[in-house]
């Protein structure tokens, strides 16, 4: 599990290798990641945007940017949390992801960013 708190937002990441969606013969490795976002601020926030940097040890760096997460732009009041699951396909046994979210401070209208901790995506067979 990976954890980071920045700008009053806690972000926790758990990863899972998906053998049912991977094809080791073809060299595709699919991973799910569950992200839990906790608003530790004393004001409400809204997640507006995400930026991802995906590193695959056999491919060039990939950049993903877009509105919200999994089709949502959730509002988190003070102390609330939001979780979602998404996925990533790699073409090697080892990769990693990192990035940040852009939030709206709903009290004063300011935008701010919160870092998503870098997390590893490693085919379990590689660890043996």
WODAPE-V434379 format. One record per pair of residues at least 24 apart in sequence whose C-alpha atoms are under 10 Angstrom apart, sorted by the first residue. I is the first residue (numbers start at 1). J is the second residue. D is the distance in Angstrom with one decimal. If there is no record, write none. Layout:
((I;J;D) (I;J;D))
This chain:
((1;34;9.8) (1;119;8.4) (1;120;9.8) (2;35;9.5) (2;116;9.2) (2;117;6.5) (2;118;7.7) (2;119;6.5) (2;120;9.1) (3;35;9.8) (3;36;9.5) (3;116;8.3) (3;117;6.3) (3;118;9.1) (3;119;9.3) (4;37;9.9) (4;114;8.9) (4;115;7.2) (4;116;6.8) (4;117;5.6) (4;118;9.1) (5;37;9.6) (5;38;9.0) (5;39;9.6) (5;40;8.9) (5;114;7.7) (5;115;7.6) (5;116;8.6) (5;117;8.8) (6;40;9.7) (6;100;10.0) (6;113;8.2) (6;114;5.3) (6;115;6.2) (6;116;8.7) (6;117;9.8) (7;39;9.4) (7;40;8.9) (7;41;8.2) (7;103;9.8) (7;112;7.6) (7;113;7.1) (7;114;5.8) (7;115;8.4) (8;38;8.5) (8;39;6.5) (8;40;5.1) (8;41;5.1) (8;42;8.8) (8;43;9.9) (8;78;9.9) (8;114;8.0) (9;37;6.8) (9;38;5.7) (9;39;4.9) (9;40;5.7) (9;41;7.1) (9;45;9.4) (9;79;9.8) (9;81;9.6) (9;101;9.8) (9;103;9.5) (9;113;9.2) (9;114;6.5) (9;115;8.6) (9;116;9.7) (10;36;8.0) (10;37;5.7) (10;38;4.9) (10;39;6.5) (10;40;6.9) (10;41;9.7) (10;81;9.0) (10;114;8.4) (10;115;9.1) (10;116;8.9) (10;117;9.9) (11;35;6.8) (11;36;5.7) (11;37;4.7) (11;38;6.5) (11;39;9.0) (11;81;9.5) (11;82;9.8) (11;83;9.6) (11;100;9.9) (11;101;9.9) (11;114;8.5) (11;115;8.0) (11;116;6.4) (11;117;7.4) (12;36;5.2) (12;37;6.6) (12;38;8.5) (12;83;9.2) (12;116;8.2) (12;117;7.9) (13;37;9.0) (13;83;9.7) (13;85;9.7) (13;116;8.5) (13;117;7.7) (13;118;9.1) (13;119;7.4) (14;85;9.4) (14;119;8.5) (14;120;9.8) (15;85;9.5) (15;86;9.8) (15;87;9.1) (15;119;8.2) (15;120;8.1) (15;121;7.1) (15;122;9.2) (16;87;9.2) (16;121;8.2) (16;122;9.1) (16;123;9.3) (16;124;9.5) (17;87;9.7) (17;88;9.8) (17;89;10.0) (17;121;7.8) (17;122;7.6) (17;123;6.5) (17;124;7.4) (18;87;9.4) (18;89;9.7) (18;123;9.1) (19;123;9.2) (19;124;9.9) (21;89;9.0) (22;89;8.2) (22;90;9.2) (22;91;9.8) (22;123;10.0) (23;91;9.8) (24;91;9.5) (24;92;9.4) (24;93;9.1) (24;123;9.8) (26;91;8.7) (27;90;8.3) (27;91;5.6) (27;92;6.4) (27;93;8.1) (28;89;6.7) (28;90;5.8) (28;91;4.8) (28;92;6.8) (28;93;8.3) (29;88;8.4) (29;89;5.6) (29;90;5.1) (29;91;6.1) (29;92;6.7) (29;93;6.6) (29;94;8.9) (29;95;9.9) (29;121;9.2) (29;122;8.8) (29;123;7.1) (30;87;7.1) (30;88;5.8) (30;89;4.3) (30;90;6.3) (30;91;8.8) (30;92;9.9) (30;93;9.6) (30;121;9.0) (30;122;9.9) (30;123;8.8) (31;86;8.6) (31;87;5.5) (31;88;5.4) (31;89;6.3) (31;90;8.1) (31;121;6.9) (31;122;8.6) (31;123;8.7) (32;85;6.7) (32;86;5.7) (32;87;4.2) (32;88;6.4) (32;89;8.8) (32;121;9.1) (33;84;8.4) (33;85;5.7) (33;86;5.6) (33;87;5.9) (33;88;8.0) (33;119;9.4) (33;121;9.1) (34;83;6.9) (34;84;5.7) (34;85;4.4) (34;86;6.6) (34;87;8.6) (35;82;8.2) (35;83;5.5) (35;84;5.6) (35;85;6.4) (35;86;8.3) (35;116;9.3) (36;81;6.7) (36;82;5.6) (36;83;4.2) (36;84;6.7) (36;85;9.0) (37;76;8.8) (37;80;8.4) (37;81;5.4) (37;82;5.2) (37;83;6.3) (37;84;8.9) (37;116;9.6) (38;76;7.8) (38;77;9.4) (38;78;8.6) (38;79;6.7) (38;80;5.9) (38;81;4.2) (38;82;6.7) (38;83;8.8) (39;75;9.6) (39;76;6.3) (39;77;6.9) (39;78;5.6) (39;79;5.3) (39;80;5.7) (39;81;6.2) (39;82;8.8) (40;76;9.7) (40;77;9.0) (40;78;6.1) (40;79;5.4) (40;80;7.9) (40;81;9.1) (41;76;9.8) (41;77;8.5) (41;78;5.6) (41;79;7.2) (41;80;9.6) (41;105;9.6) (42;77;8.1) (42;78;5.1) (42;79;7.7) (42;107;9.5) (43;76;8.8) (43;77;6.4) (43;78;5.3) (43;79;8.9) (43;105;7.2) (43;106;7.0) (43;107;6.2) (43;108;9.3) (44;75;7.0) (44;76;5.6) (44;77;4.1) (44;78;5.4) (44;79;8.9) (44;80;8.9) (44;103;9.9) (44;104;8.5) (44;105;6.4) (44;106;5.5) (44;107;6.7) (44;108;9.9) (45;74;8.4) (45;75;5.7) (45;76;5.4) (45;77;6.4) (45;78;8.0) (45;80;9.8) (45;102;9.9) (45;103;6.2) (45;104;5.4) (45;105;4.9) (45;106;5.4) (45;107;8.1) (45;109;9.4) (45;110;9.9) (45;111;9.4) (45;112;9.7) (46;73;6.5) (46;74;5.7) (46;75;4.2) (46;76;6.2) (46;77;8.6) (46;102;8.5) (46;103;5.3) (46;104;5.1) (46;105;6.9) (46;106;7.0) (46;111;9.5) (47;72;8.4) (47;73;5.2) (47;74;5.7) (47;75;6.6) (47;76;8.1) (47;101;6.9) (47;102;6.1) (47;103;4.5) (47;104;6.6) (47;105;9.3) (47;111;9.8) (47;112;9.8) (47;113;9.5) (47;114;9.9) (48;72;8.6) (48;73;5.5) (48;74;8.0) (48;75;9.2) (48;101;7.5) (48;102;5.7) (48;103;5.5) (48;104;6.8) (48;111;9.1) (49;73;7.9) (49;100;8.5) (49;101;5.7) (49;102;5.0) (49;103;7.1) (49;104;9.6) (49;113;9.3) (50;99;7.5) (50;100;6.0) (50;101;4.6) (50;102;6.3) (50;103;9.2) (50;113;9.4) (50;114;9.8) (50;116;9.5) (51;98;8.4) (51;99;5.3) (51;100;5.4) (51;101;6.4) (51;102;8.3) (51;115;9.7) (51;116;9.2) (52;97;6.8) (52;98;5.8) (52;99;4.5) (52;100;6.9) (52;101;8.9) (52;116;8.7) (52;118;10.0) (53;96;8.4) (53;97;5.7) (53;98;5.4) (53;99;5.8) (53;100;9.2) (53;118;9.3) (54;88;8.7) (54;89;9.9) (54;90;9.1) (54;95;7.4) (54;96;6.0) (54;97;4.6) (54;98;6.8) (54;99;8.7) (54;118;9.7) (54;119;10.0) (54;121;10.0) (55;90;8.6) (55;94;8.6) (55;95;5.3) (55;96;5.2) (55;97;6.2) (55;98;8.7) (55;120;9.4) (55;121;9.4) (56;89;9.2) (56;90;6.0) (56;91;6.8) (56;92;6.4) (56;93;8.3) (56;94;6.4) (56;95;4.4) (56;96;6.8) (56;97;8.9) (56;121;9.0) (57;90;8.7) (57;91;8.1) (57;92;6.1) (57;93;7.7) (57;94;5.9) (57;95;5.7) (57;96;8.7) (58;90;8.7) (58;91;6.7) (58;92;5.8) (58;93;8.8) (58;94;8.5) (58;95;8.8) (59;90;8.6) (59;91;7.3) (59;92;8.1) (59;95;9.6) (61;95;10.0) (61;97;9.9) (62;97;9.5) (63;97;9.9) (63;99;9.4) (64;99;9.3) (65;99;9.6) (65;100;9.9) (65;101;9.8) (66;101;9.9) (67;101;9.7) (67;102;9.3) (68;101;8.4) (68;102;8.8) (68;103;9.4) (69;101;9.3) (73;103;9.4) (74;103;9.8) (75;103;9.3) (75;104;9.1) (75;106;9.0) (76;106;9.7) (77;106;9.2) (88;121;8.9) (89;121;9.6) (90;121;8.6) (90;122;9.6) (90;123;9.8) (92;121;9.8) (92;122;8.9) (92;123;8.5) (93;121;7.9) (93;122;5.7) (93;123;5.0) (93;124;8.5) (93;125;8.5) (93;126;6.8) (93;127;9.9) (94;120;7.6) (94;121;5.8) (94;122;4.6) (94;123;6.5) (94;124;9.6) (94;126;8.1) (95;119;8.7) (95;120;6.0) (95;121;5.0) (95;122;6.3) (95;123;9.1) (96;120;4.3) (96;121;5.2) (96;122;8.1) (97;121;7.7))
